[in-house]
């Protein structure tokens, strides 16, 4: 498969995810009307609306973990197929994450009281961040991939008191002590 044809299925998958999110009523961009590269505050109304924010790190971690998981269970598959599976899982999560049920769960179980979901731009960027993580995992030696996961978990933990691990814990089984700590109390 040529390089151009190899990128067609991932592109179509991202476009399909964007179309579904738009059909769900997600805003294409921030309601503020502008697009920026980075939002530094985890509590800003622009978080999850722009191209990148502190939660982008968790999507890179998704890619590193998806690469590892698919290498374990499907290592005989061509890497392009594994990438497409990872992309489909991530796109599915972005759609689920922006459902009213998950948005309400974030509001009730975490400190994200004002969370309204992602813009389509942010969701597509998150899918691309996962792709970046997947491609990093493919290229990096194991020790460097593991170090990347640790850094991408510890830096947001230290700066915004949140990361992928805490996000999963708080969605599945909220812990009052974590919520209190995340709120800065």
Buried (B, 14 or more C-beta within 10 A) or exposed (E): EEEEEBEEBBEEBBEEBBEBBEEEEBBEBBEEEEBEEEBEEBEEBBBBBBBBBBBBBBBBBBBBBBBBBBBEEEEEBEBBEBBBBBBBBBBEBBBEBBEEEBBEBBBEBBBBEEBBBBBBBBBBBBBBBBBBBBBBBBEBEEEEBBEBBEEBBEEBBEEBBBBBEBBEBBBEEEEEEBBEEBEEE
